[in-house]
Amino acid sequence: MQSGLNLRQVDIFRAIVKFGTVTAASAALGSSQPTFTRELSRLEITVGFRLFERRRQRLQPTARALKLYHAIEEAYSGLDKINLSLHRMRAAYGEILQVSTLPTFAQSLLPRAVARLHRDTPGLTIEIDNGDPRNQSPISGFNFDIGLIEGDYDDPTTEVIPLGSFRHVCLIPAGHPLASGTEPLTLQDLEDQPFISLGPKDPYRLILDRMFDEASVTRRMPVTMQSANGACEMVRSGVGLTILNPLTALGYLGERVAIRAFAQAPSFVVSALHPMDRPWVDSADRLIGHLKAICAEARERLAVLTLI
C-alpha cells in the first residue's frame, strides 16, 4: 500500500498549482529551485500518477491533480474556519455568547433583550445566527448557547425553557372597516378580505389554512410572504390584513395599523433552548432573564389593549 502525503508535500503541491512554475512556487515557500524540483519528483512517486504537464514554460495540473487539489482545498477551508473562530475569540474583550434564533425573534424580541444585556454585561460579544436551532443536532454539533424557537420541543439532549405564551392577533390597515371595534374578530369577519399570508411551509400558515377551509371562509390572497415582518409591512402599506404572532405585530402598532384580537387565534409559545452538553455561561442566564421580562411586558401591553 502506497504511503499518503505529508504536510510538506501538500504545501509543495498547492504552491505549484497556485503559481504555475517551480521557480515561483519554491520562492513562495522559501526553498531553492533544485530542491523543489527533487521534491516534486518524489511527490509524484508518492501519489503514483503524473500531477503536472509542462505547457509554455508553465506547469498545468492534470485532471487527477485538480481533483486532488479540490480535496485539499476543502480540508484547508475547514482549517480556515477554525482559525477564524480563534481570531474572534482573541478579539473578544470578554465572554462570547452564541445565539441561534428564528428570524422573527431576531427582528422583534431579541434586539431589546440584547440591548439590556449589553448594559449590564460590558465587554460581552454576542454572535447571532438567524436559523432554526432545531435544525442542529448532537450529531452535527450544537453551535449555540441559547436558541429561540416558537412552540415546544422534545429532545433529551436539549433543555427547553418557556419564555412566554401568547395568542395570534389580527393586524389591519388603519381606516379599514375592521380596524375599529373591541370584540374579537372571527373567521367569518374575514370573508373575501385581502389577506397577507405567510409562506406555504410556515406551520401557522398551515393551521390557518385548515381553519379557514373547515369554516368554508374564502380569503383573497394578493401577497404571500416568507417573513412575518414583511407581512406587517404589507399591512402598513394598505395591501391587506394578516394574522400573526403578537410580538411582531406590536412592533408595527401605530397610526397606519390597528391590532384586533382574533377569536379562533392559534396559540404562540416562545421557548429558549440550551444544549445539555454545553456549559452554562453567565451571559446566557442573564439573556434568559431579559427575554422572560420582555415577554411579560408584552403580555401586559396586550392586556391593556384588550388583546388577551
PyMOL commands that set and color helices and strands:
alter all, ss='L'
color gray80, all
select helices_A, chain A and resi 7-19+22-28+33-47+63-91+103-106+109-120+133-135+187-190+203-214+228-236+246-250+282-304
alter helices_A, ss='H'
color red, helices_A
select strands_A, chain A and resi 52-55+58-61+96-101+125-130+146-150+158-167+169-173+194-198+220-225+242-244+257-261+267-275
alter strands_A, ss='S'
color yellow, strands_A
deselect
rebuild
show_as cartoon
